[in-house]
Amino acid sequence: MTADDDQDRWHFDDRWYLVTAFSEVGSRDGFGLELEDVAPSPGKGVVLSAFYDDSTSRISISSKTAHPLPLDLVEQFLEEVRIRTVPRSGL
């Protein structure tokens, strides 16, 4: 992985990925992250997503691709999910 000015943009195996945070209050209530393959063109779209459900206090992970993903990329995404979605009690 290489660093970029944008901390949410990652480089793995000659591909660039972008992490996007979102919240949802419609059909489900919670917070999530999406990992999108953005470059080189054409991008492959969202490849992983994670969602923390406020009603169950559970995180679900979904793969949105049939293409193999580097293990380091998946591990980095999971660490980002742990940091940004798991509520910190007492903080």
C-alpha angles and dihedrals in degrees: 000000000000128000123247132186089259109066091206093059116086134187120213129161095345093309129106121221131192126206116214125187122212140173127212131198102163117079091357133020120229150065132283149176130222127200112210127191101224109165159089091026129294097046117211096224127230110355101172135018134184128194131191109206112211093203095055101023087228132131120218124195123205130189112216098186141068090206118100115255126209112257090229089057093050091047091050090050092049090051090050089050091052092050099043106033109033109091114237110222115216095014 
